[in-house]
Amino acid sequence: MKLNVQITGRPKPKVEWLKDNKPISKYDRRLKMEEDFIGGYALTIRDTIDHDSGEYACVATNSAGQATCSATVNIESK
């Protein structure tokens, strides 16, 4: 599963991913957080399980303020 967002801002925002209002660990081997050179950010979850269902948010913060986008993800068992 992959979530994509496009973020712009000056100064460049700090971007953080959350699940159910808690920061996502960048040390979880199933999760991959990526950034490209044109403001694209992605969160990939490999080998999804039921526990991955929840509210995901991407929060961008800089000195001008904060912006958030979110999505509800439902993982269904086969």
N, C-alpha and C positions, 0 to 999 in steps of 0.2 A: 504494500500500500504506500502511496506517495502523496504528500500534501505539498502544494506549491503556492508561493506568494511572491508578489513583486513589491519591492520597497525602495523608495527614494527619499533622500533628505540630506541637508547640509547643516551641521556636520553629519558625516555618515552615522546613521543610527546603530546602536548596539541592539542586536536581535537575540531574542530568547524564545524558546519553545516551551509550552506548558501542557500538561495533561491533568485535567481535573483541578486546575489552579495550582499545580505544583510543578516546579522546574523539572524538565526532562534531563536525565543524566546523559552526558555525552560519552560516558564510559560503558553504557549498555551496548553490547556487541550486536544486538538486533537492530539498533537505531543508527541512522546515518543522517547527520545534519550537513547540508551543503550550501555553498554560496557561489554564484557565478560572478562574472565581471560586469554585468549590467543590472544589478539590483535584484536578481532572482535568488530566492531562498527555497530550500526544499527539506522536508523531513520524510525519510523513507523508513518504514518499519518492515523488516524482513520476517518471514515465517510467522505471520500474525496468529494470535490466539484470542480466545474470548476476552481475556483480561485487557486486551488492547482497546476494547470499546470504551468510549468516553468523550469528553469535551476537550478538543485540542485547540490551542491558541498560539498565535505568533505575536509577540509584543516587540515593537520597535521603539526605542527611546533615544532621544538626544536632547540637547539644551533647549530646543524649541518645544519639546513636549513628548507625548507618548501616543502611539496608535496601536490598536489591537484588532486582529481579525481572528475569527474562530469558526470551528466546524464540529458538528457532532458526528462521531464515527461509530457505526454498529458493525461488529464482527459476528458473523453467524457460523456456527459449526457446520461441517459437511454432514 
